[in-house]
Amino acid sequence: MDAPQTSIKSLKALAAAEAACRRCPLYRDATQAVPGEGPGRAAFMLVGEQPGDREDLAGKPFVGPAGRILDQALKDAGIDRKETYVTNAVKHFKHEMRGKRRLHKRPNNYEVGRCKIWLDHERALVKPATIIALGVTAARGVTGKTLTIAKLRKTPFDLADGTKLVVTVHPSSLLRIEDEGDRHAAYAAFVADLKAAREAAEDSSLHGADASARKRAAR
Ligand code: URA
């Protein structure tokens, strides 16, 4: 994480800075920037890709169809969404018009890179012990690198500042699976990843003398 060197000292100030962001062209076609949501200090930070159509209109992350799956999966994994900080790698909705419909377009590496500063600010303020990256764009937003989910999803790893990173799939990938059996299996694997993240977090707080916590406290 690039240590942010600015006067942004609160999530409120951060949301205002994001709303005024012109670091890439995505602000032009979006209704508004969608800031992260959740407690000012949270053990878990969930990072998605970018707001979708519903989130762009509501100004809140994960309130549409992907959010419904995420909410259910968090519940099934024993994680309370209200106690997690939920955000996106990119804060503006990237889309193209198809008739009157706004179709999601995946943000490119340039846009993810330009938006990373806001995620770094969120990390510095919220100080999560564990970040759960939902999909490759989220993983890139957090690390600045292109990571492969299949390789990484079984192994939480430590970021340079001691924060644990868990990489899993994006919940909207589950919506695209047509075969019901495959969809159920993919959902179960998603819940298992979230559960493993929760158990790893519980383990490290049980065994208190955890170097990660010390590193984060020193930030
Ligand atoms: N998908 C995301 O990645 N984020 C949202 O906020 C909604 C859908």
Boltz pocket constraint, residues with backbone or C-beta under 6 A from the ligand:
constraints:
  - pocket:
      binder: B
      contacts: [[A, 48], [A, 49], [A, 50], [A, 51], [A, 52], [A, 55], [A, 60], [A, 61], [A, 62], [A, 63], [A, 64], [A, 66], [A, 67], [A, 87], [A, 88], [A, 134], [A, 172]]
      max_distance: 6.0
